[in-house]
C-alpha cells in the first residue's frame, strides 16, 4: 500500500496553483474526484487534505473524505517508525489549533521531516518541516 500511495503522489509532482483568477483544473480535479464540487472551489482553497484524499482514493486506501488536515488523525494505524508512503499529520499555528497539514512521509532527519504533499508553496512537491510539528505518522490500510 505504501508504495502505491508514494507512486500516485509522485506522479502529481509539480502540479501547482495558477496565480490570479484562473484555477488549475488538475487541482480542482482533487476536489471533484473525492466528491466536492470543484467548480465551487478555487485552487487557492487549502487543498492538502483534498490531495491526500485523492491519492488515497486512487490507491484504494482508507481516507477521511474531509478537507481538514487533522481529519487524518482518525484513520490508519499510528506508527512511531514511519516508512516512505506513510502519512504525516502536522499542526499549524499551535498544537492545540484546529489547523494542520497532511502529506506523504519521505524521510526524516534529526530535526526535519520531509513530506511529499499538495499545497506546499502552492504546489505538489517535497518540503522539509520541523519534526517538532508532527502530530502523528499513520499507515493506511486498503479499503
Helices and strands as residue ranges (DSSP letters): H 2-10, H 25-33, G 38-40, H 48-59, G 69-74, E 77-78, E 87-91, E 100-108, E 112-120, E 123-130, G 131-133, E 134-139
